[in-house]
Amino acid sequence: MTDTRFDPSQADGRWQRAWEEAGIFHADSNSNKPKSYVLEMFPYPSGRIHMGHVRNYTMGDVLARYKKMRGHEVLHPMGWDAFGMPAENAAMEKGVHPGGWTRENIANMKAQLKRIGFALDWSREFATCDPEYYGQEQSLFIDMYEAGLVYRKESEVNWDPVDMTVLANEQVIDGKGWRSGAEVEKRKLNQWFLKITDFAEDLLDGLSGLDNWPDKVKLMQENWIGKSQGLRCTFRFVDSDHGIEVFTTRPDTMFGASFVAIAADHPFAQAQAEHVPALAEFIAECKRGGTTAAELETAEKMGFDTGYSVEHPLAKHWHLPVYVANFVLMDYGTGAVFGCPAHDQRDLDFARKYDLPVTRVVADGDETASEFRGDVAYTGPGRIVNSEWMNGMTVDEAKAAVIAKAEHDGWGQGETQYRLRDWGVSRQRYWGTPIPFIHCDTCGVVPVPKNQLPVELPEDVDFSTPGNPLLRHPTWKHVECPGCGGKAERETDTLDTFTNSSWYFLRFASQPADKPFDPEEVAKWLPVEQYIGGIEHAILHLLYARFWTRALQRMGHLDFAEPFASLFTQGMVTHETYTVTRPPTNEERQIFGWEDEAAHQSITQYLTPAEVEKRGERAFWIDPDGIEREVEIGRVIKMSKSKKNTVDPDNIIDTYGADAARWFMLSDSPPERDLPWSEAGIEGCGRFVQRLWRLFGQYDAGASGEDKALTRKLHQTIAAVAEDIEALNFNKAVARIYELTSVAEKAAPSAARSEAIAGLMKLSSPMMPHLAEEAWHRAGFAGLIAEAAWPDHDPALLIEDEVTIAVQHMGKLRDTLSAPKGASKEDLEALALASEKVQRSIDGAEIRKVIVVPDRLVNIVT
């Protein structure tokens, strides 16, 4: 090679075009090769890719390229999770159509991804907003309806009166809509649901077979499904045949009960609120607070004494007050609990606030006093105390005993409950999959005939008014009933966007025009061999995808239950944040109503890394008026557009090339950990690209001569890098390539050295494909290195037959020598004493002792 520097601005595009023209990444379902399906979670087209995308897709790309070199037929597709609220927000804020905004973003992000050189099968690309895709989703939804897995019922929802849409619990912040800031109302609306609870036990059992999933993800799903075994029983009102039905997972603690608490939306609470204004106001206050279990866990515990009492099932003379409490959820169990403060922290906080008894009934040692004085509830194992006939039992023995007594006496029943609830999929918005049903006054709710699918979204929609444009569209919703031919209306709700990502991996494998997928073709590729994505998707997306696969299996569309054989959750790319405090502009003064210019108001704003000049440990920014201001350097956090601590991949590629960016994503940090971004790091990667290029330039096809140590190192590296890639230990593979590069650079010219250089081209090819292709071509090899075979290794060369011996004189290192592994102490001593360096150090002194540590060290004492 004559060029001393690798020029990525020329090479990157040249080889990307060569791969595309050759179609080498198009997956052939009919190939006889072993098949590998590598998939990263597809992105939402927000407008630009970020370094987190680059890291995620680089990992999958290395694996896909490696599998191809190992002789596999590889499916490595890309598409777009394109429905969702951001597009509608853009429509409202910028006056653009969600479809146009989305398509423009897809074009931008696709161009960016192509610049990085990913080995993607773009022939299978689709966006979930394509009618060809969501029409097939509508078909599956109808199939699920006909199989009894879809139903419609009235349900209480969080309603934003400004945006006029339903909000998920997570979108309600301090009782207000996350976007509008309006006070959220509780409304009852007819909503569509998927019966995921039908599969609760199967989803839970299936986790045990997911050996190649992170334990953390499996635990998160297990907790979300939330299987609990306990007692359903009735606490009867005093002198009444009616009562409060309670579900408890701790029947062993019933003798520690001091109150019964019901949810704010419990039927008894609602009935009492009709004639108790103070209770009605308390319930309204509860509904204004947080609605998620996590929020209720940390919120101040509040209660309202209803004035009613109930009898304890184990001692009818023992009466407990009934409270309405803000920490009880109606959608878990029965919406009512008995409170045992000594052994449940929420109950203890509540009891301390309302001065209720706290009785110890589980003891972990000698402390058996009935009065519990601590502020931290005891929830561990122990023996039952202060519980009459249960005293001395273990917790598990007491649970079984109480359930048995309840069932025998007829006041309760052992029961299994799940935290998991059916999946509400109705969304009152435009940019989503139209729910394919029609409402007819005569026929009721009927599915759209499949020959009329897809039900497409209308293009002529108006976003000037909050709410769902489909609901107020003048013509779209008005149709004939497919049953009776009479006047009817389309369903105007659209599906939750998680439905789009619950089966997309099947459509990548098979894309017939007349059905969602061909089961036989899907069976060639699925389950996905390696799925890669963020830990933030551990519950919803991954759980829903597992549910959809099981539902399709039950309906006969698939013959497997788990969609992803192996799951890897990569760490985030992080960067320090930069903020600067400055005086407000005149425009900002008007916006905030700051009329007094002499007042000391200030604005704190985030800055991008490109706007900041670092000088040692300090940073500075030049404001629009040319004034230099010192910048506060914040902590290192996940790259975020809102914090402006993002790095544009295009800028990195412009400066260093795609391969340096890819190499940095794989270096240093283990892939499951966060990767701190640093300019020094990417600069170092750029230097290594050039260093490797120089080494590649020294390939000599006509060289001769052996170098046994280098050959051994090459074969050891080939085996180790393969093992590391398959285990997704990319940082270890990178380290081994660094190591072999250093050894090859120092080696004398020989045929063995050229073999090592050619081997390095192949080993680095999955990680730095443009550099490897350029070097491969200029070295005179035929074809594309992306289609070359992974180098073979000789198992015999993996075993070290030589070791390095450290030779010391009086404890100080004087020489290092190579010796046969397992050499005798006598041979090692003779070898050490024959060293010229050692003899110069001894300088004729009397040798008193020679200490030999086999295969490691010789120390000469004089």
C-alpha positions in Angstrom: 0.0 0.0 0.0 1.3 3.4 -0.9 -1.1 5.6 1.2 0.3 6.2 4.6 -3.1 7.4 6.0 -6.5 5.7 5.8 -9.1 8.2 4.4 -12.5 7.3 5.7 -14.2 10.1 3.8 -13.4 8.1 0.6 -13.3 4.5 1.8 -16.5 4.5 3.9 -18.9 5.4 1.0 -17.0 3.3 -1.5 -17.5 0.1 0.4 -21.0 0.9 1.5 -21.9 1.2 -2.1 -20.1 -2.1 -2.9 -22.0 -4.0 -0.2 -25.3 -2.6 -1.4 -24.6 -3.3 -5.1 -23.6 -6.9 -4.3 -26.7 -7.4 -2.0 -24.6 -9.4 0.4 -26.7 -8.6 3.4 -30.0 -9.7 1.9 -31.2 -12.7 3.9 -32.3 -15.8 1.8 -35.0 -17.8 3.6 -34.4 -20.7 1.2 -30.7 -21.0 2.0 -29.4 -24.3 3.3 -26.9 -22.6 5.6 -27.6 -22.5 9.3 -29.7 -19.5 10.1 -29.0 -16.7 12.5 -31.5 -13.9 13.3 -29.8 -10.9 14.9 -32.1 -8.1 15.9 -31.8 -4.8 17.8 -34.9 -3.1 19.1 -36.1 -0.9 16.2 -35.9 2.9 16.8 -38.6 5.5 17.1 -38.0 8.0 14.2 -37.5 11.1 16.4 -35.4 12.9 13.8 -31.7 12.1 14.5 -29.9 9.0 15.8 -27.7 9.5 18.8 -24.6 7.7 20.2 -26.9 5.3 22.1 -28.3 4.1 18.8 -24.8 3.7 17.5 -23.7 1.6 20.4 -26.8 -0.6 20.3 -26.6 -1.3 16.5 -22.8 -1.6 16.4 -23.1 -4.5 18.9 -25.7 -6.3 16.8 -23.7 -5.5 13.6 -20.5 -7.1 14.9 -22.4 -10.3 15.7 -24.2 -10.3 12.4 -21.0 -9.8 10.4 -19.2 -12.5 12.4 -22.0 -15.0 11.9 -21.9 -14.4 8.2 -18.2 -15.0 8.1 -18.8 -18.3 10.1 -21.0 -19.5 7.2 -24.5 -18.6 8.5 -27.4 -17.2 6.6 -28.0 -14.0 8.6 -31.2 -12.0 9.0 -30.3 -8.6 10.3 -33.2 -6.2 9.5 -34.1 -2.6 10.3 -37.4 -0.8 10.5 -39.2 2.0 12.4 -41.5 2.0 15.4 -43.2 5.0 13.8 -46.6 5.6 15.6 -46.9 7.6 18.8 -47.6 10.9 20.5 -44.4 12.8 19.5 -45.6 13.0 15.9 -49.0 14.3 17.0 -47.3 16.8 19.3 -45.2 18.0 16.3 -48.5 18.3 14.3 -50.0 20.5 17.0 -46.9 22.6 17.7 -45.5 23.0 14.2 -48.5 22.7 12.0 -47.2 19.6 10.1 -48.8 16.3 9.4 -47.6 13.5 11.6 -47.0 11.3 8.6 -44.9 13.9 6.8 -42.9 14.6 10.0 -42.4 10.9 10.5 -41.3 10.1 7.0 -38.8 13.0 6.9 -37.3 11.8 10.2 -37.1 8.2 8.8 -35.2 9.5 5.8 -32.7 11.5 8.0 -32.1 8.6 10.4 -31.8 6.0 7.6 -29.1 8.2 5.9 -27.3 8.4 9.3 -27.4 4.6 9.9 -26.1 4.0 6.4 -23.1 6.2 7.0 -22.0 3.9 9.9 -21.9 0.9 7.6 -24.3 -1.5 9.3 -24.8 -4.8 7.6 -28.6 -4.5 7.4 -31.1 -6.1 5.1 -32.8 -2.9 3.9 -35.0 -4.9 1.5 -37.1 -5.9 4.6 -37.5 -2.4 5.9 -40.9 -1.1 7.0 -42.4 1.4 9.3 -45.3 0.5 11.6 -47.2 3.5 10.2 -47.3 1.7 6.7 -50.8 0.6 5.9 -49.3 -2.6 4.7 -48.0 -3.3 8.2 -50.8 -2.0 10.4 -53.4 -3.6 8.1 -52.0 -7.0 9.0 -51.9 -5.9 12.6 -55.7 -5.2 12.3 -56.1 -8.7 10.9 -54.4 -10.2 13.9 -56.4 -8.1 16.3 -59.6 -9.5 14.8 -58.2 -13.0 15.0 -57.6 -12.4 18.7 -61.1 -11.0 19.2 -62.6 -14.1 17.6 -60.4 -16.3 19.8 -61.8 -14.5 23.0 -58.5 -12.6 23.7 -59.9 -9.2 23.0 -62.9 -7.6 24.7 -64.4 -4.1 25.4 -65.6 -2.9 28.7 -66.2 0.3 30.7 -63.1 1.3 32.7 -62.0 4.2 34.8 -59.2 6.1 33.1 -57.1 9.2 33.6 -58.6 11.9 31.4 -56.7 15.0 30.4 -59.4 17.6 29.8 -57.1 19.9 27.7 -55.5 17.3 25.5 -58.8 15.4 25.6 -57.1 12.0 25.8 -56.6 9.1 28.2 -53.3 9.2 30.0 -51.3 6.2 31.3 -50.7 6.3 35.1 -47.0 7.1 34.3 -48.2 10.2 32.4 -50.0 11.7 35.5 -47.5 13.8 37.5 -48.7 15.3 40.8 -52.3 14.9 39.6 -51.6 16.8 36.3 -51.2 15.8 32.7 -47.6 15.4 31.8 -47.9 17.6 28.6 -50.8 20.0 29.3 -50.4 20.5 33.0 -54.2 20.2 33.4 -55.8 18.6 36.5 -56.4 15.1 35.5 -60.0 13.8 35.8 -61.2 10.2 36.5 -63.7 9.1 33.8 -65.3 5.9 32.9 -65.0 5.1 29.2 -65.5 2.1 27.0 -62.0 0.7 26.4 -60.5 -2.2 24.4 -58.5 -4.8 26.3 -56.2 -7.7 25.5 -56.6 -10.7 27.9 -52.9 -11.0 28.9 -54.1 -12.3 32.3 -55.1 -15.6 30.5 -51.3 -16.2 30.1 -50.1 -15.0 33.5 -49.0 -18.4 34.8 -47.5 -19.4 31.4 -45.6 -16.1 31.1 -44.3 -16.7 34.6 -43.4 -20.3 34.1 -41.7 -19.5 30.7 -39.1 -17.3 32.5 -37.4 -20.3 33.9 -36.5 -21.5 30.4 -35.0 -18.2 29.3 -31.4 -19.2 30.3 -29.9 -16.6 28.0 -31.8 -13.7 29.4 -30.4 -11.4 32.1 -31.6 -12.4 35.6 -32.5 -8.8 36.3 -35.0 -8.7 33.4 -36.5 -12.0 34.4 -36.9 -10.8 38.0 -38.5 -7.5 36.8 -41.1 -9.5 34.7 -41.7 -11.9 37.6 -42.4 -8.9 39.9 -44.6 -7.3 37.3 -46.7 -10.4 36.9 -46.8 -10.5 40.6 -48.0 -13.9 41.5 -49.1 -14.1 45.2 -50.8 -16.8 47.1 -53.0 -15.9 50.0 -56.4 -15.9 51.6 -59.6 -14.2 50.4 -61.9 -13.7 53.3 -64.7 -11.5 54.6 -64.5 -9.1 57.6 -68.3 -8.7 58.4 -69.7 -5.4 59.6 -70.7 -5.5 63.2 -74.2 -6.9 63.6 -74.6 -7.4 59.8 -74.5 -10.2 57.3 -72.5 -7.9 54.9 -68.9 -7.1 55.0 -65.6 -6.2 53.3 -63.9 -8.8 51.3 -60.2 -8.8 51.7 -57.3 -10.5 50.0 -54.1 -11.0 52.0 -50.8 -12.7 51.3 -50.1 -12.6 55.1 -52.8 -14.6 56.8 -50.2 -15.5 59.4 -50.4 -12.0 60.8 -54.1 -11.8 61.3 -53.8 -11.6 65.1 -51.8 -8.4 64.5 -54.6 -6.6 62.6 -55.6 -3.2 63.9 -57.7 -1.8 61.0 -59.3 -2.6 57.6 -58.5 -0.2 54.7 -60.3 0.1 51.4 -59.5 1.9 48.1 -60.9 5.3 47.3 -62.8 3.8 44.4 -64.1 0.7 46.4 -67.9 0.4 46.0 -68.4 0.8 49.8 -66.4 4.0 49.8 -68.3 5.3 46.8 -71.6 4.5 48.4 -70.7 6.3 51.6 -69.4 9.3 49.8 -72.8 10.0 48.3 -74.0 11.2 51.7 -70.8 12.1 53.5 -69.3 15.2 51.8 -66.1 15.1 53.8 -65.5 11.5 52.4 -66.3 12.6 48.9 -63.7 15.4 49.2 -61.1 12.9 50.6 -61.7 10.6 47.7 -61.3 13.5 45.2 -58.0 14.4 47.0 -56.8 10.8 46.6 -57.6 10.8 42.9 -55.6 14.0 42.5 -52.5 12.3 43.9 -50.3 9.7 42.2 -51.9 6.7 40.7 -49.0 4.3 40.3 -48.0 1.7 42.9 -44.6 3.3 43.1 -46.0 6.8 43.8 -48.4 5.4 46.4 -45.5 3.6 48.1 -43.7 6.9 48.7 -46.7 9.2 49.2 -47.8 10.3 52.7 -50.3 7.7 54.0 -53.7 9.3 54.4 -57.0 7.8 55.6 -60.6 8.6 56.4 -62.4 6.9 59.2 -65.8 5.8 57.9 -67.2 5.2 61.3 -67.9 1.6 60.5 -66.3 -1.4 62.2 -65.9 -5.0 61.2 -65.6 -8.2 63.2 -62.3 -10.1 63.1 -62.9 -13.5 61.5 -60.8 -15.3 64.1 -62.4 -13.5 67.1 -65.8 -11.9 66.5 -65.7 -9.9 69.7 -62.7 -8.1 68.3 -63.8 -5.1 66.2 -61.6 -3.2 63.7 -62.2 0.3 62.3 -62.8 0.7 58.5 -60.8 3.4 56.8 -60.7 4.6 53.2 -56.9 4.9 52.5 -54.9 6.4 49.7 -52.4 3.6 49.5 -54.9 0.8 48.7 -55.4 0.0 45.0 -58.7 -1.2 43.7 -57.1 -3.1 40.8 -55.2 -5.5 43.0 -56.9 -8.2 45.0 -60.3 -7.0 46.2 -59.4 -3.3 46.8 -59.3 -3.9 50.5 -56.7 -5.0 53.0 -56.4 -5.6 56.7 -53.6 -3.6 58.3 -51.0 -5.4 60.4 -48.7 -2.5 61.3 -45.9 -4.4 63.0 -45.1 -6.3 59.9 -45.9 -4.0 56.9 -44.3 -0.6 56.6 -47.2 1.1 54.9 -49.6 -0.2 57.6 -47.1 1.0 60.3 -46.8 4.5 58.9 -50.6 4.6 58.7 -51.1 3.3 62.3 -48.6 5.8 63.8 -50.3 8.7 62.0 -53.8 7.7 63.3 -52.7 6.3 66.7 -53.8 2.7 66.0 -52.6 -0.4 67.9 -49.3 -2.0 66.7 -49.1 -5.7 67.9 -46.1 -7.9 67.3 -47.1 -11.3 66.0 -43.8 -12.5 64.3 -40.6 -12.6 66.3 -37.1 -13.3 65.0 -35.6 -13.9 68.4 -36.3 -13.5 72.1 -38.3 -10.3 71.7 -41.9 -11.4 72.0 -43.6 -8.4 73.7 -46.9 -7.7 72.1 -46.4 -4.0 71.8 -44.2 -3.1 68.9 -42.3 0.2 69.5 -40.1 0.5 66.4 -40.5 2.7 63.3 -39.4 0.0 60.9 -41.8 -2.9 60.4 -40.4 -6.4 60.7 -41.0 -8.3 57.5 -38.5 -11.2 57.9 -38.9 -14.9 58.9 -39.6 -16.0 62.5 -42.0 -17.7 64.9 -45.6 -16.6 65.5 -46.2 -14.9 68.9 -49.2 -13.3 70.5 -51.5 -15.2 68.3 -53.3 -17.7 70.5 -53.4 -21.2 68.9 -50.8 -20.3 66.3 -48.0 -19.4 68.8 -44.7 -21.2 68.0 -45.6 -21.9 64.3 -43.3 -20.7 61.5 -44.6 -18.1 59.1 -45.4 -20.7 56.4 -47.0 -23.1 58.9 -49.2 -20.3 60.2 -50.3 -19.2 56.7 -51.3 -22.8 55.9 -53.1 -23.2 59.2 -55.2 -20.0 58.8 -56.2 -20.8 55.2 -57.2 -24.3 56.3 -59.3 -23.0 59.2 -60.9 -20.3 57.0 -61.9 -23.0 54.4 -63.1 -25.4 57.1 -65.2 -22.7 58.9 -66.5 -21.2 55.6 -65.3 -17.6 56.0 -62.4 -17.7 53.5 -60.7 -19.4 50.7 -57.1 -19.9 49.7 -56.4 -18.1 46.4 -53.7 -17.2 43.9 -53.7 -13.6 42.7 -51.7 -11.8 40.0 -50.6 -8.2 40.0 -50.8 -8.3 36.2 -53.9 -6.7 34.7 -55.4 -7.0 31.3 -53.8 -4.7 28.8 -55.9 -1.6 28.0 -55.0 -0.8 24.4 -57.4 2.0 23.6 -55.9 5.4 22.8 -57.9 8.5 22.0 -55.4 9.8 19.4 -54.9 9.9 15.6 -51.4 8.6 15.0 -51.8 4.9 15.7 -53.4 1.8 14.2 -57.1 2.2 13.8 -59.0 -0.4 15.8 -60.8 -2.4 13.1 -64.3 -2.4 14.5 -67.7 -0.8 13.7 -70.4 0.3 16.0 -74.0 -0.4 14.8 -77.1 0.4 16.8 -78.7 -2.8 15.5 -75.8 -5.3 15.4 -73.7 -3.9 18.2 -69.9 -4.0 17.8 -68.7 -5.9 14.7 -65.3 -6.4 13.2 -64.4 -4.9 9.9 -64.5 -7.6 7.2 -60.9 -8.7 6.4 -61.4 -7.9 2.7 -61.8 -4.3 3.7 -58.5 -4.1 5.6 -56.5 -2.0 6.1 -58.7 0.6 7.7 -56.4 3.5 6.8 -56.0 6.7 8.6 -57.5 9.7 6.8 -54.9 12.2 5.6 -57.2 15.3 5.9 -57.1 15.8 9.6 -57.2 18.9 11.7 -55.0 19.3 14.8 -56.0 22.9 15.6 -58.4 21.6 18.3 -57.2 19.3 21.1 -58.6 15.8 21.2 -58.8 12.9 18.7 -59.1 14.2 15.1 -60.7 10.9 14.1 -63.7 11.5 16.4 -64.5 14.8 14.7 -63.6 13.9 11.1 -66.6 14.8 8.9 -66.7 11.6 6.8 -64.1 9.0 7.9 -66.0 7.4 10.8 -69.4 7.2 8.9 -69.8 3.8 7.3 -72.3 1.1 6.5 -72.6 -1.8 9.0 -71.1 -4.9 7.4 -73.8 -7.0 9.1 -77.1 -5.2 8.3 -76.1 -2.5 5.9 -77.5 0.2 8.1 -75.8 3.4 9.3 -72.9 2.8 11.6 -69.6 4.4 12.9 -66.1 3.3 12.9 -64.2 2.9 16.2 -62.3 6.1 16.6 -59.8 4.9 19.2 -56.4 3.7 17.9 -54.2 0.9 19.4 -51.5 1.5 22.0 -48.2 1.7 20.1 -46.8 -1.2 22.1 -49.0 -3.5 19.9 -46.9 -2.4 16.9 -43.7 -3.7 18.6 -45.3 -6.8 19.9 -45.0 -8.7 16.6 -42.7 -6.7 14.3 -40.0 -9.3 14.6 -42.3 -11.8 12.8 -43.0 -9.5 9.9 -39.2 -9.0 9.4 -38.9 -12.8 8.9 -41.9 -13.0 6.4 -43.7 -10.4 4.5 -46.5 -11.8 2.3 -49.0 -9.4 0.9 -52.1 -11.4 1.8 -51.4 -12.2 5.5 -49.4 -11.0 8.5 -46.7 -13.7 7.9 -46.1 -17.2 6.6 -45.7 -19.6 9.6 -43.4 -21.9 7.7 -41.1 -19.1 6.7 -41.2 -17.6 10.2 -40.2 -21.0 11.6 -37.0 -20.9 9.6 -35.8 -17.8 11.5 -37.6 -17.6 14.8 -37.0 -17.5 17.7 -34.7 -14.6 17.3 -31.2 -15.9 18.1 -30.0 -12.6 19.6 -32.1 -9.7 20.7 -30.4 -6.5 21.9 -31.9 -3.4 23.5 -32.2 -1.2 26.6 -33.1 -2.4 30.1 -35.9 0.2 30.1 -37.9 -2.2 27.9 -37.6 -5.1 30.3 -41.2 -5.1 31.3 -43.7 -3.6 28.9 -42.3 -4.3 25.4 -40.7 -7.6 26.2 -43.7 -8.9 28.2 -46.1 -7.8 25.5 -44.0 -9.5 22.8 -44.0 -12.7 24.8 -47.8 -12.5 25.3 -48.4 -11.9 21.6 -46.3 -14.8 20.6 -48.2 -17.1 23.0 -51.5 -15.7 21.8 -50.5 -16.4 18.2 -49.4 -19.9 19.2 -52.7 -20.6 20.9 -54.5 -19.5 17.7 -52.4 -21.9 15.6 -50.4 -19.2 13.8 -47.0 -20.2 15.4 -45.5 -23.3 16.9 -43.3 -21.6 19.5 -44.0 -19.5 22.6 -40.9 -17.5 23.2 -39.9 -14.9 20.6 -36.3 -14.2 21.8 -33.9 -17.1 22.6 -31.2 -14.7 23.9 -31.6 -11.2 25.2 -28.8 -8.7 25.8 -29.4 -5.3 27.5 -26.6 -2.9 26.7 -25.5 0.0 28.8 -26.2 3.7 27.9 -23.7 6.2 26.4 -23.2 8.9 29.0 -21.7 12.4 28.9 -21.2 15.2 31.4 -23.7 18.1 31.3 -23.0 21.8 30.9 -25.0 24.7 32.3 -24.5 28.4 32.3 -26.3 31.1 34.3 -26.8 34.3 32.3 -29.0 37.5 32.4 -32.4 37.1 30.6 -32.9 38.6 27.1 -35.6 41.2 26.6 -37.8 38.6 25.0 -37.4 36.3 28.0 -38.2 39.2 30.4 -41.5 39.7 28.5 -42.3 36.0 28.6 -41.7 35.7 32.4 -43.1 39.1 33.2 -39.9 40.5 34.5 -40.3 44.2 33.9 -37.6 45.5 36.2 -34.3 45.3 34.3 -32.4 46.2 37.5 -33.7 43.1 39.3 -31.3 40.2 39.6 -33.2 37.7 37.6 -31.2 35.0 35.7 -31.6 32.2 33.3 -29.9 28.8 33.6 -29.6 27.0 30.4 -28.0 23.7 29.2 -25.3 23.8 26.5 -24.2 21.2 24.0 -20.6 19.9 24.1 -20.0 21.7 20.8 -20.8 25.0 22.4 -18.4 24.6 25.3 -14.6 25.2 25.3 -12.8 23.0 27.9 -9.7 24.4 29.6 -8.3 21.9 32.0 -10.9 21.3 34.7 -12.9 24.4 33.7 -15.2 25.2 30.8 -16.4 28.4 29.1 -19.0 29.6 26.6 -19.2 32.7 24.4 -22.7 34.1 24.6 -24.4 35.7 21.5 -23.1 39.1 22.7 -19.5 37.9 22.6 -19.2 37.7 26.4 -17.3 34.8 27.8 -19.1 33.1 30.6 -17.9 30.2 32.8 -19.8 27.0 32.5 -20.7 24.7 35.3 -19.7 21.1 34.5 -22.4 18.7 35.8 -22.3 15.0 36.5 -22.1 12.3 33.8 -25.6 11.1 32.9 -27.3 9.4 30.0 -27.2 11.4 26.8 -30.4 13.3 26.6 -31.8 15.9 24.1 -33.4 17.8 27.0 -30.0 18.1 28.8 -28.2 18.8 25.5 -25.4 16.5 26.4 -25.6 14.6 23.1 -23.0 14.1 20.5 -24.0 14.0 16.8 -22.7 10.8 15.2 -22.4 12.7 11.8 -19.9 15.1 13.3 -17.9 12.2 14.7 -17.9 10.4 11.3 -17.0 13.6 9.5 -13.9 13.9 11.7 -12.8 10.4 12.4 -14.8 8.1 10.1 -17.4 5.4 10.8 -14.9 2.8 12.0 -13.4 4.9 14.8 -16.9 5.6 16.0 -17.7 1.9 15.9 -14.5 1.0 17.6 -15.1 3.4 20.5 -18.6 2.0 21.1 -17.0 -1.5 21.6 -13.9 -0.4 23.6 -13.2 -0.1 27.3 -16.5 -0.6 29.0 -18.2 -4.0 29.1 -21.2 -3.8 26.8 -23.7 -4.2 29.6 -22.3 -1.2 31.5 -22.6 2.5 30.7 -20.0 4.0 28.3 -18.8 7.5 29.2 -18.2 9.5 26.1 -14.9 11.3 25.9 -13.1 13.3 23.2 -9.8 11.6 24.3 -11.4 8.2 23.8 -12.6 8.9 20.2 -9.3 10.5 19.3 -7.5 7.4 20.6 -9.7 5.2 18.4 -9.0 7.4 15.4 -5.3 7.0 16.0 -5.6 3.2 16.3 -7.4 3.1 12.9 -4.4 4.8 11.4 -2.0 2.5 13.3 -3.8 -0.6 12.0 -3.8 0.8 8.5 0.0 1.2 8.6 0.4 -2.3 9.8 -1.9 -3.6 7.1 0.3 -1.8 4.6 3.2 -4.0 5.6 1.4 -7.2 4.3 3.8 -9.0 1.9 2.4 -11.9 0.0 6.0 -13.0 -1.0 7.5 -13.0 2.4 9.1 -16.1 3.8 10.2 -17.5 7.2 8.6 -18.7 10.4 7.8 -17.0 13.6 6.4 -19.6 15.9 5.6 -17.3 18.7 3.6 -14.9 16.5 1.8 -17.8 14.8 0.8 -19.2 18.2 -0.4 -15.7 19.2 -2.4 -15.4 16.0 -4.2 -18.7 16.5 -4.9 -17.9 20.2 -6.3 -14.6 19.2 -8.6 -16.1 16.5 -10.1 -18.5 19.0 -10.4 -16.0 21.8 -12.0 -13.2 19.6 -14.5 -15.7 18.3 -15.4 -16.8 21.8 -15.7 -13.1 23.0 -18.0 -12.1 20.1 -20.3 -15.0 20.6 -20.5 -14.1 24.3 -21.0 -10.4 23.4 -17.8 -9.5 25.3 -16.8 -7.0 22.7 -14.5 -5.0 24.9 -12.4 -8.2 25.5 -12.3 -8.9 21.8 -11.1 -5.3 21.2 -8.3 -5.8 23.8 -7.1 -9.0 22.1 -6.9 -7.2 18.8 -4.9 -4.4 20.4 -2.6 -7.1 21.8 -2.0 -9.0 18.6 -1.5 -5.7 16.7 1.3 -4.8 19.2 3.0 -8.2 18.8 2.7 -8.1 15.0 4.2 -4.6 14.8 7.3 -5.7 16.7 7.8 -8.9 14.7 10.4 -9.2 12.0 9.2 -9.5 8.4 8.2 -13.1 7.6 5.5 -15.2 6.1 4.1 -15.7 9.6 3.9 -12.0 10.1 2.0 -11.5 6.8 -0.3 -14.3 7.8 -0.9 -12.5 11.2 -1.6 -9.2 9.3 -4.1 -10.9 7.0 -5.7 -12.5 10.1 -6.0 -9.2 11.7 -7.8 -7.9 8.7 -10.4 -10.6 9.1 -10.6 -10.3 12.9 -11.2 -6.6 12.8 -13.6 -6.8 9.9 -16.9 -7.1 11.9 -15.8 -4.1 14.0 -14.1 -1.9 11.4 -15.5 -3.1 8.1 -14.5 -0.2 5.9 -10.8 -0.3 7.0 -10.7 -4.0 6.6 -12.3 -3.9 3.1 -9.9 -1.2 2.0 -6.9 -3.2 3.3 -8.1 -6.5 1.9 -8.6 -5.0 -1.5 -5.2 -3.2 -1.7 -3.4 -6.3 -0.4 -4.7 -8.1 -3.6 -7.2 -10.5 -2.1 -10.2 -11.5 -4.2 -13.8 -10.6 -3.3 -15.2 -8.7 -0.3 -13.8 -9.4 3.2 -17.4 -9.2 4.4 -18.0 -12.5 2.5 -14.7 -14.1 3.5 -14.6 -17.0 5.9 -13.6 -16.4 9.5 -10.0 -17.6 9.9 -9.5 -21.1 11.3 -7.3 -21.8 14.3 -5.2 -24.8 15.1 -6.3 -26.2 18.5 -2.8 -27.5 19.1 -1.5 -23.9 19.0 -3.8 -22.8 21.8 -1.7 -24.7 24.3 1.3 -22.9 25.5 4.5 -25.0 25.2 6.8 -22.2 26.2 6.7 -20.0 29.3 8.5 -16.8 30.2 10.8 -17.1 33.2 11.7 -14.1 35.3 15.4 -14.3 36.5 16.3 -12.3 39.6 19.5 -11.6 41.4 19.0 -10.8 45.1 15.3 -10.2 44.4 15.9 -7.7 41.5 14.8 -8.6 38.0 17.9 -9.0 35.7 16.6 -10.9 32.7 13.5 -12.7 31.2 14.0 -16.0 29.3 11.9 -18.4 27.3 11.9 -22.0 28.5 10.0 -25.2 27.7 6.8 -25.5 29.8 7.4 -28.0 32.6 11.2 -27.7 32.5 13.0 -29.2 35.5 14.5 -27.0 38.3 18.0 -28.1 37.2 17.4 -27.0 33.6 15.9 -23.6 34.7 18.8 -23.0 37.0 21.3 -23.8 34.3 19.5 -21.5 31.8 19.4 -18.6 34.3 23.1 -18.9 35.1 24.0 -19.0 31.4 22.5 -15.5 30.9 25.0 -12.8 30.2 22.9 -10.2 32.1 22.8 -12.4 35.2 26.5 -13.1 35.1 27.3 -9.4 34.9 25.1 -8.8 37.9 26.7 -11.6 39.9 30.1 -10.3 38.9 32.0 -13.3 40.5 30.2 -13.3 43.8 29.7 -16.6 45.6 26.3 -18.2 44.9 24.8 -19.3 48.2 21.3 -20.5 47.0 19.2 -20.7 43.8 15.4 -20.5 44.3 13.3 -21.9 41.5 9.5 -21.5 41.1 8.7 -23.9 38.1 7.4 -22.2 35.0 7.7 -18.7 36.6 10.9 -17.6 38.4 14.5 -18.1 39.2 16.1 -16.1 42.1 19.8 -16.2 42.6 21.1 -15.4 46.1 24.8 -14.5 46.5 
